[in-house]
Each structure stands twice: as structure tokens, then as C-alpha cells.
Amino acid sequence: DICQGNSVQLLGSVGFDSYQWAMGGASISNNKDLSVKTAGTYFLTATATNGCKSEASVVVDVHALPKLELKDVNQQCQGTSFTLDVNSFETVNGASHLTYQWQALKNGAWEILTGAEFEKVPLVVHNAGERYRLTVYDDLGCSDFKEVQPEYFKPLKLIIDSEASFCDNSSFLLQSPLKAGVDVASYQWFKDASGSSS
């Protein structure tokens, strides 16, 4: 049995003068060995130097791959953790879930993350900008994988002129210097280090 997309090598016995592979009544190869990716019954006829023939057949089953989908990961503020989770997992051919494996892309290569927390979902990570891959294997050995890359929002740079001065019993307007077009949900002003707000 093989998973979809993989191949298997069918090996003819040594000691014969010629070989003939066939499938569905059609000849497909004269080599001793045959690499196949398609499900079906393969027949081999081997002929010895004395003209005697020997026949054998083998059935190859191809299992469809499981289907994995990850939940979308929303951007977060700096310092916030991310939860990577499975949105759906579909098995086929009676297979069921067997194992999860998380990897991270580091220095251009996928590195397997070891430890019990990396063998399950959801996974909580604290690093944005790093790309993660989740591979799921069913009990037939077939697998699917998806990748995700958490991202932080770009930090807002807020600076207020600390040298501002004004006369007693008058007022002074403090304004946010954020550029026009920056989408800010709310503001909170503090008037002293104790945290009193207004």
C-alpha cells in the first residue's frame, strides 16, 4: 500500500532471461523491476533461458491523502502570544488521526520542534515572524501539512513634546502626533506617574 503521490518498486526475481510486466492486458515494461504510482493489479511473466515461464501478480492500493486546514491567525500587538490550531481535519479510506508534528523554519531549513507541547494542537507560540508547519499523519502513514506565519502589528510611535509650557489659569491643547490615516481605536491620557487618567 502507498499514499497518493508516492511510488512503490515492484521487484522481479533474479535468474530469468527476460521479463514482461502487464496491467489490464497491456504490456507496460520489459525491465526486471517496475516503479508504479497507480492502483491496480500488476502481472509479471518471467522467462528462463530454457524457455520455461513463471508468472506472478501483485495488487497495489493507493490511499488518498488526509486533508488538513489551519485556523487563520490574526495579527496581534507586540508581546502577545499566538494560538495555532486546526480548523478541520478530514480522513479518508477509513483512516484516523495518529500524530501531529510541528516544525519551524530556521535559517532556511525546517527544524522539528521536540517536546510534548509540539505533538498536539493547539500550539501557543510567542514569536512573530517565524514560519511554522504542522504535519498530520494518519494511521496508514499518509500525511498532509499546512504552514502559517504569525505577525505583529507595526508598533505606533507616539511622542508628545515634554517642553510645552503655558500661563497659569489658561489651557494648552495636547495632540497626538500620529500621522493622518492611522487607524486608532481609542486614546487614554494619564496626568501623573500614579496612573490617574482622564
Rosetta silent file (secondary structure, phi, psi, omega in degrees, C-alpha in Angstrom):
SEQUENCE: DICQGNSVQLLGSVGFDSYQWAMGGASISNNKDLSVKTAGTYFLTATATNGCKSEASVVVDVHALPKLELKDVNQQCQGTSFTLDVNSFETVNGASHLTYQWQALKNGAWEILTGAEFEKVPLVVHNAGERYRLTVYDDLGCSDFKEVQPEYFKPLKLIIDSEASFCDNSSFLLQSPLKAGVDVASYQWFKDASGSSS
SCORE:     score description
SCORE:     0.000 S_00000001
   1 L     0.000  140.929  178.264    0.000    0.000    0.000 S_00000001
   2 E  -134.168  161.005  175.566    1.209    3.509   -0.788 S_00000001
   3 E   -88.192  152.574  179.762   -0.008    7.056   -0.207 S_00000001
   4 L   -55.018  132.040 -179.343   -1.166    9.221   -3.106 S_00000001
   5 L    95.735  -18.069  177.666    1.808   10.818   -4.855 S_00000001
   6 L   -92.546  171.688  177.412    4.275    8.173   -3.699 S_00000001
   7 L  -130.174  162.173  176.155    5.608    5.220   -5.687 S_00000001
   8 E  -131.896  144.173 -179.148    6.497    1.629   -4.919 S_00000001
   9 E   -97.750  117.722  175.657    9.153   -0.543   -6.535 S_00000001
  10 E   -92.090  125.097 -172.244    7.945   -3.980   -7.705 S_00000001
  11 E  -108.310  124.102  174.515   10.893   -6.378   -7.856 S_00000001
  12 L   -82.084  152.890  179.714   11.128   -9.336  -10.215 S_00000001
  13 L   -69.806  146.428  178.174   13.013  -12.453   -9.137 S_00000001
  14 L   -77.803  163.128  174.295   16.582  -12.839  -10.321 S_00000001
  15 L   100.742    1.826  179.274   17.712  -15.705  -12.537 S_00000001
  16 L  -105.518  159.136 -177.202   15.457  -15.221  -15.541 S_00000001
  17 L   -85.040  -33.286 -178.779   16.426  -14.277  -19.069 S_00000001
  18 E  -149.418  159.556 -177.166   13.566  -11.858  -19.770 S_00000001
  19 E  -135.649  148.576  178.234   10.669  -10.116  -18.009 S_00000001
  20 E  -141.027  111.562  175.566    7.288   -8.810  -19.095 S_00000001
  21 E   -94.298  141.271  179.841    5.126   -6.560  -16.886 S_00000001
  22 E  -143.836  155.585  176.210    1.490   -6.061  -17.816 S_00000001
  23 E  -148.330  128.066 -179.445   -1.617   -4.342  -16.450 S_00000001
  24 L    60.991   30.243  178.285   -5.141   -4.660  -17.780 S_00000001
  25 L    84.415   -2.634 -178.802   -3.905   -6.880  -20.617 S_00000001
  26 E  -109.065  137.025  177.452   -1.437   -4.292  -21.884 S_00000001
  27 E   -72.451  135.790 -177.150    2.335   -4.660  -21.715 S_00000001
  28 E  -124.216  -16.618  179.466    3.937   -1.821  -19.752 S_00000001
  29 E  -166.166  149.970  173.670    7.613   -2.780  -19.235 S_00000001
  30 L  -109.883    9.003  179.372   10.347   -5.305  -20.108 S_00000001
  31 L   -81.755  160.108  178.109   12.507   -4.444  -17.100 S_00000001
  32 L   -67.947  -40.249 -178.733   13.052   -6.769  -14.158 S_00000001
  33 E  -112.300  153.953 -175.557   11.801   -4.146  -11.689 S_00000001
  34 E  -138.155  127.927  175.665    8.890   -1.737  -12.071 S_00000001
  35 E   -97.378  126.450 -175.948    8.159    1.557  -10.275 S_00000001
  36 E  -130.734  150.342  174.852    4.423    2.307  -10.014 S_00000001
  37 L  -122.586   -8.965 -172.618    2.208    5.086   -8.618 S_00000001
  38 L  -103.639  138.908  177.734   -1.179    3.842   -9.844 S_00000001
  39 L   -68.501  148.591  177.443   -3.508    1.445   -8.038 S_00000001
  40 E   150.786 -178.390  178.260   -4.262   -1.844   -9.765 S_00000001
  41 E  -102.649  124.948 -178.285   -3.145   -5.425  -10.323 S_00000001
  42 E  -109.496  133.729 -177.815    0.241   -5.870  -11.976 S_00000001
  43 E  -112.197  136.957  177.382    1.240   -9.114  -13.718 S_00000001
  44 E  -122.987  127.850  172.682    4.798  -10.292  -14.282 S_00000001
  45 E  -115.032  120.265 -179.687    5.823  -13.031  -16.696 S_00000001
  46 E  -112.683  135.479 -177.493    9.454  -14.111  -16.392 S_00000001
  47 E  -117.112  129.317  178.949   11.106  -16.399  -18.964 S_00000001
  48 L   -83.104  170.216 -178.887   14.156  -18.547  -18.242 S_00000001
  49 L   -63.699  -25.680  179.181   16.916  -19.302  -20.758 S_00000001
  50 L   -85.580    3.471  177.379   15.357  -22.751  -21.402 S_00000001
  51 L    92.890   -8.364  178.795   12.056  -21.128  -22.428 S_00000001
  52 L   -71.872  142.835 -176.806   10.149  -22.015  -19.257 S_00000001
  53 E  -113.397  150.085  174.643    7.884  -19.259  -17.951 S_00000001
  54 E  -132.876  137.272 -176.168    6.888  -18.230  -14.454 S_00000001
  55 E  -123.445  147.797  177.665    4.007  -15.862  -13.658 S_00000001
  56 E  -152.929  160.149  177.999    3.101  -13.769  -10.621 S_00000001
  57 E  -141.146  157.513  178.906    0.825  -10.849   -9.788 S_00000001
  58 E  -146.184  140.624  179.228    0.622   -8.152   -7.125 S_00000001
  59 E  -100.372  128.630  177.775   -2.126   -5.727   -6.096 S_00000001
  60 E  -110.425  122.547  175.496   -1.146   -2.122   -5.372 S_00000001
  61 L  -103.844  136.154  177.829   -3.517    0.031   -3.304 S_00000001
  62 E  -115.135  121.460 -178.618   -3.145    3.825   -3.313 S_00000001
  63 E   -95.363  132.885  176.152   -4.578    5.700   -0.337 S_00000001
  64 L   -65.299  153.272 -177.803   -5.832    9.268   -0.716 S_00000001
  65 L   -80.380  148.914  171.628   -4.140   11.845    1.498 S_00000001
  66 L   -66.118  162.487 -178.115   -5.820   13.334    4.574 S_00000001
  67 E  -121.130  121.152 -176.423   -6.872   16.963    4.288 S_00000001
  68 E  -115.621  136.118  173.680   -5.693   19.475    6.875 S_00000001
  69 E  -132.301  133.854  177.234   -6.742   23.109    7.292 S_00000001
  70 E   -96.208  151.166  174.566   -5.383   25.531    9.894 S_00000001
  71 L   -69.584  147.960  175.841   -7.344   28.332   11.501 S_00000001
  72 L   -63.825  143.165  178.477   -6.480   31.844   10.351 S_00000001
  73 L  -109.908  115.475 -179.677   -4.072   33.640   12.680 S_00000001
  74 L   -78.190  150.756  174.298   -4.895   37.309   13.243 S_00000001
  75 L   -61.919  148.613 -178.716   -2.193   39.911   13.747 S_00000001
  76 E  -128.174  167.188  175.414   -1.513   40.739   17.378 S_00000001
  77 L   -75.016  158.779  179.364    0.089   43.554   19.358 S_00000001
  78 L   -54.606  135.324  177.366    3.768   43.350   20.276 S_00000001
  79 L    88.125   -4.499 -179.440    4.421   40.904   23.119 S_00000001
  80 L   -88.505  146.262  177.499    1.198   38.947   22.587 S_00000001
  81 L   -86.416  163.558  179.585    1.216   35.175   22.115 S_00000001
  82 E  -120.663  142.690  175.541   -0.417   33.354   19.207 S_00000001
  83 E  -109.064  115.305  178.944   -2.548   30.205   19.266 S_00000001
  84 E   -97.732  124.098 -173.256   -2.042   27.949   16.225 S_00000001
  85 L  -141.877  162.395  178.959   -4.897   25.490   15.827 S_00000001
  86 E   -85.459  130.501  175.442   -6.534   23.097   13.385 S_00000001
  87 E   -84.880  -41.913  177.966   -9.674   24.311   11.647 S_00000001
  88 E  -158.193  152.445  176.691  -10.547   20.923   10.131 S_00000001
  89 E  -142.322  116.982 -176.485   -9.018   17.533    9.522 S_00000001
  90 E  -111.391  124.069  176.989  -10.581   15.128    7.060 S_00000001
  91 L  -101.895  159.715 -177.545   -9.547   11.484    6.890 S_00000001
  92 L  -135.717  163.482  176.445  -10.233    9.103    4.025 S_00000001
  93 L    56.992   30.387  177.600  -10.328    5.355    3.368 S_00000001
  94 L    77.893    4.492  179.792  -11.240    4.617    6.981 S_00000001
  95 L   -76.257  161.731  178.046   -8.003    6.106    8.319 S_00000001
  96 L  -134.777  169.616 -179.807   -7.955    8.107   11.522 S_00000001
  97 E   -63.300  141.798  177.338   -5.703   10.677   13.161 S_00000001
  98 E  -124.738  -59.029 -175.749   -2.447    9.327   14.524 S_00000001
  99 E  -143.459  152.361  171.197    0.175   12.010   15.158 S_00000001
 100 E  -110.655  149.548  175.105    0.883   15.729   14.885 S_00000001
 101 E  -144.348  120.314  177.614    4.325   17.206   14.201 S_00000001
 102 E   -96.786  142.800  174.790    5.222   20.895   14.408 S_00000001
 103 E  -133.994  156.926  175.569    8.232   22.389   12.651 S_00000001
 104 E  -126.864  142.578  179.465    9.717   25.878   12.467 S_00000001
 105 E   -85.480  112.936 -177.926   11.618   27.425    9.558 S_00000001
 106 E  -131.594  124.707 -179.697   15.035   28.449   10.869 S_00000001
 107 L    55.186   37.428  176.186   17.957   29.604    8.733 S_00000001
 108 L    81.272    4.521 -179.114   16.193   28.385    5.607 S_00000001
 109 E  -131.109  146.334  178.733   15.608   24.831    6.866 S_00000001
 110 E   -79.786  125.739 -178.686   12.641   23.161    8.577 S_00000001
 111 E  -113.481  125.611  178.510   13.503   22.149   12.127 S_00000001
 112 E   -68.837  128.579  178.109   11.375   19.615   14.015 S_00000001
 113 L   -88.211  120.259 -174.855   10.212   21.067   17.329 S_00000001
 114 L   -99.292  151.459 -178.341   10.667   18.455   20.038 S_00000001
 115 L   122.703  154.271 -175.271    8.706   18.110   23.250 S_00000001
 116 H   -59.752  -32.975 -177.485    5.201   17.037   24.219 S_00000001
 117 H   -68.588  -18.140 -179.450    3.756   20.511   23.501 S_00000001
 118 H   -97.902   11.216  179.208    4.789   20.167   19.841 S_00000001
 119 L  -115.817   23.316 -178.543    2.944   16.855   19.356 S_00000001
 120 L  -154.533  174.028  172.604   -0.569   18.245   19.768 S_00000001
 121 L  -129.822  152.687   -3.967   -2.860   21.145   18.909 S_00000001
 122 L   -74.534  165.966  177.321   -3.445   23.918   19.690 S_00000001
 123 E  -118.120  129.199  177.775    0.101   25.259   19.939 S_00000001
 124 E   -99.547  124.438  179.812    0.861   28.543   21.718 S_00000001
 125 E  -123.692  155.945 -175.248    3.869   30.444   20.330 S_00000001
 126 L  -119.630    8.174 -176.994    5.417   33.732   21.409 S_00000001
 127 L  -118.671  118.035  174.214    7.476   34.654   18.342 S_00000001
 128 L   -86.736  157.633  178.788    6.028   36.574   15.424 S_00000001
 129 L    87.434  -14.787  177.895    7.687   36.466   12.024 S_00000001
 130 L   -89.046  139.149 -179.333    8.648   32.806   12.380 S_00000001
 131 L   -95.231  133.613 -178.126    7.039   30.369    9.956 S_00000001
 132 E  -118.106  148.687  177.415    5.511   27.189   11.376 S_00000001
 133 E  -128.958  131.670  174.459    4.452   23.962    9.677 S_00000001
 134 E  -111.412  124.145  174.926    2.030   21.381   11.025 S_00000001
 135 E  -111.976  133.307  178.459    2.131   17.867    9.556 S_00000001
 136 E  -117.064  128.261  178.706   -0.590   15.351   10.410 S_00000001
 137 E  -109.508  131.827  174.062   -0.077   11.617    9.854 S_00000001
 138 E   -90.286  177.954 -174.478   -2.974    9.160    9.767 S_00000001
 139 L   -75.725    1.665  172.175   -2.704    5.539   10.855 S_00000001
 140 L   -97.011   -3.555 -179.303   -1.980    4.489    7.259 S_00000001
 141 L    89.476   -0.250  178.137    1.142    6.634    7.249 S_00000001
 142 L   -83.270  154.127 -172.574   -0.283    9.190    4.812 S_00000001
 143 E  -145.003  162.362  171.417    0.121   12.863    5.649 S_00000001
 144 E  -143.242  154.867  178.617   -0.764   16.443    4.837 S_00000001
 145 E  -141.627  154.569  174.714    0.798   19.686    6.037 S_00000001
 146 E  -138.085  155.110 -178.129   -0.004   23.383    6.189 S_00000001
 147 E  -120.679  152.011  179.931    2.123   26.422    7.056 S_00000001
 148 E  -148.866  147.914  179.508    1.358   29.602    8.972 S_00000001
 149 L  -133.272  103.193  178.027    3.331   32.714    9.915 S_00000001
 150 L   -65.430  147.020  179.997    2.097   34.840   12.851 S_00000001
 151 L  -136.012  143.915  172.158    2.682   38.584   12.543 S_00000001
 152 E   -87.409  153.601  167.893    2.639   41.536   14.941 S_00000001
 153 L   -65.813  150.125  173.446    1.008   44.850   14.111 S_00000001
 154 L   -66.000  129.622 -176.361    3.518   47.548   13.279 S_00000001
 155 L   -66.596  143.738  175.902    4.094   49.489   16.533 S_00000001
 156 L   -85.435  134.889  178.319    2.733   53.033   16.762 S_00000001
 157 L  -101.499  106.752 -176.270    5.303   55.691   17.629 S_00000001
 158 L  -111.412  117.476 -178.963    3.652   58.225   19.931 S_00000001
 159 L  -128.970  129.863  177.190    5.745   61.238   21.047 S_00000001
 160 L  -116.838  136.721 -179.039    4.462   64.263   22.976 S_00000001
 161 L   -65.831  109.904 -176.987    6.527   67.454   23.381 S_00000001
 162 L   -79.508   -6.258 -178.374    7.560   67.434   27.055 S_00000001
 163 L   -94.983    6.173 -177.826    8.815   71.052   26.888 S_00000001
 164 L   -64.717  139.801  178.356    5.377   72.554   26.356 S_00000001
 165 L  -141.557  155.182  179.397    4.511   75.457   28.750 S_00000001
 166 L  -156.887  164.596 -175.349    1.591   77.832   29.232 S_00000001
 167 L   -74.263  155.698  178.141    0.371   80.529   31.628 S_00000001
 168 L   -62.791  146.407  179.876   -1.487   79.836   34.892 S_00000001
 169 L    64.792   19.391  173.768   -5.294   79.677   34.628 S_00000001
 170 L  -122.014  179.310 -177.737   -5.039   79.033   30.886 S_00000001
 171 L  -124.637  162.118  179.766   -5.206   75.854   28.875 S_00000001
 172 L  -140.578  133.762 -177.030   -3.000   74.046   26.437 S_00000001
 173 L   -90.601  118.196  174.370   -4.089   71.536   23.795 S_00000001
 174 L   -93.658  127.470 -177.611   -2.185   68.269   23.771 S_00000001
 175 L  -122.984  145.131  173.835   -2.466   66.497   20.455 S_00000001
 176 L   -72.747  129.637 -179.204   -1.440   63.054   19.297 S_00000001
 177 L   -86.257   15.711  179.087    1.262   63.431   16.642 S_00000001
 178 L   -62.945  145.448 -177.551    0.187   60.272   14.807 S_00000001
 179 L   -68.581  151.586  176.391    0.073   60.689   11.070 S_00000001
 180 L   -60.198  140.511  179.152   -3.228   61.153    9.265 S_00000001
 181 L    95.650   -9.426  177.013   -4.740   57.889    8.140 S_00000001
 182 L   -78.168  125.773 -176.630   -3.519   55.853   11.132 S_00000001
 183 L   -85.281  107.062  179.634   -6.472   53.868   12.467 S_00000001
 184 L  -114.083  126.523 -176.935   -6.576   54.297   16.277 S_00000001
 185 L   -76.754  -36.958 -177.461   -9.416   52.673   18.204 S_00000001
 186 L  -160.870  162.399  175.943   -9.032   54.676   21.431 S_00000001
 187 L  -124.780  150.868  174.150   -6.824   57.016   23.448 S_00000001
 188 L  -139.068  116.378  179.864   -6.079   57.076   27.198 S_00000001
 189 L   -97.078  140.965  175.292   -4.378   60.098   28.780 S_00000001
 190 E  -121.388  138.058 -176.100   -2.536   59.930   32.138 S_00000001
 191 L  -102.404   -8.624  174.550   -1.682   63.013   34.153 S_00000001
 192 L  -156.785  174.182 -175.058    0.885   61.607   36.585 S_00000001
 193 L   -70.218  -13.671 -179.296    3.018   58.549   37.267 S_00000001
 194 L   -72.863  -14.534  178.139    0.416   57.127   39.659 S_00000001
 195 L    98.640    6.953  177.111   -1.723   56.165   36.698 S_00000001
 196 L   -64.148  131.826 -175.316   -4.563   58.628   37.213 S_00000001
 197 E  -116.474  166.890  178.074   -6.302   59.002   33.896 S_00000001
 198 L  -147.917    0.000    0.000   -8.580   61.463   32.223 S_00000001
